[in-house]
Amino acid sequence: MILSMTGYGKASAEFRDKKITAEIKSVNSKALDLQTRIAPIYREKEMELRSMISLALERGKVDFSLYIERDDSNAAAPINRSILKSYVEQIRDIVDEYDLDEPEEHWMPTLLRLPDVLTRTEVVELTDEEWAVAREAAQQAIDHLMDFRRQEGEALQEKFNEKIANITELLAQIEPYEQARLEKIRSRIIDGLNSIPEVQVDRNRLEQEMIYYIEKLDINEEKQRLANHLRYFTETMESGHGQGKKLGFIAQEMGREINTTGSKANIAEMQNIVVRMKDELEQIKEQVLNVM
């Protein structure tokens, strides 16, 4: 069973007046490329979170977020009465010292805009209880992403099996043209020589040269190697996970044999089949980049 590198997971948990949310997504990459955005209170646990993610995901370009949303009912910031009182006293002292008139307008909107009048007291220390809740949310998000990867992997494997079957069928379709192709090549050479009456041909030497030339056009080895690569690709898909790079290498070897077959084809019918094989293989190469 193969796994895709594409995935998404999200999980939330409640802790007192906080809603803790973990969100993670991944796409294909040659190695693990992990970017994190973590609420300040959980920053001390970043290495633990990275370890959790790298152990589960192994490869891919990964974005992970762990953030907090607060209950709106507790969102109002308290007024710091002592600071507000100090501002009022300072303003009155200035008015008395410089013999100024007190402002006729209401002071409160101005006072509330002064520094530190509105404050929010934050608990910056992370408790074990809160971290247990946040860690579980992160683990659930990772688990959801892995479920997504497995589902995508099943779809990829089904697509690969379809393309491998198509190439295997096309490979079999080449065989009926092989003998006819060699006869056409032989006839074309002999007809060409016969069209030049003043040329004396050594028939024995001609047969030797034709055998050598036809052997150069033989594709039995390419067909055998391609069939082996097709089987190996299927076996590799079933061999566990983490096969993405190996499948990519096998696809490259398949392409080499298909290209060589096309260069030796010499007749339109075989070349048309080779083009269709290349199209099927190209779709495999595009999707194999997503395999972990």
ZIHU-V426755 format. One record per helix or strand. SS is the DSSP state (helix for helix, strand for strand). FROM is the first residue (numbers start at 0). TO is the last residue. If there is no record, write none. Layout:
# ZIHU-V426755
SS:FROM:TO
SS:FROM:TO
This chain:
# ZIHU-V426755
strand:3:3
strand:6:14
strand:17:26
strand:31:37
helix:39:56
strand:59:69
helix:71:73
strand:77:78
helix:80:96
helix:107:111
strand:117:118
helix:127:193
helix:202:215
helix:219:236
helix:243:264
helix:267:287
strand:290:290
